Amino acid sequence: MERLNYLGEFFQCTGHQPRALISFNTLTEDLKRALPDNLTELVALTIATKMNNTYERVQHERLSLKLGFSEAWIREVTSLLSKGEGNLLEAEVIVQKLVLAVIERGGHETGVELEEVVKAIGHEQGIGVLMLIGRYVMHALIANSLALEPPVSSPLETPSV
């Protein structure tokens, strides 16, 4: 599976369970179709940052840039709560609050945040966000357990002089 010009070590390792990996990929693609790119990237970057999954964070920084999101948008997302820089839409801030609440509280007592998400983006996309959270948490747990490191540097890092 080639993505952003490199074959991911994650897929090489998880290829030992080919049927589960196919299901994982199908889930990923189904959720990409269910949600707009901005929400998919916001969820992916938020979880990768919160769970210290550098492997996935760097990949999604690169993908976000390729999709046309600004460096300022990516930096605000990875700051893990909009501080009013104005790069995130209101719905994006609301979704990020849910993502963080789900991770920090293990999914418990997140009804207020979920209700806000449903008001902002609707039931169908709200459930899509919850499922996408599960997908990216799964990836983070596997990648972190395997101590995977990104094969390329972050596009947001300034090269040392």
Disulfide bonds with the S-S distance in Angstrom:
none
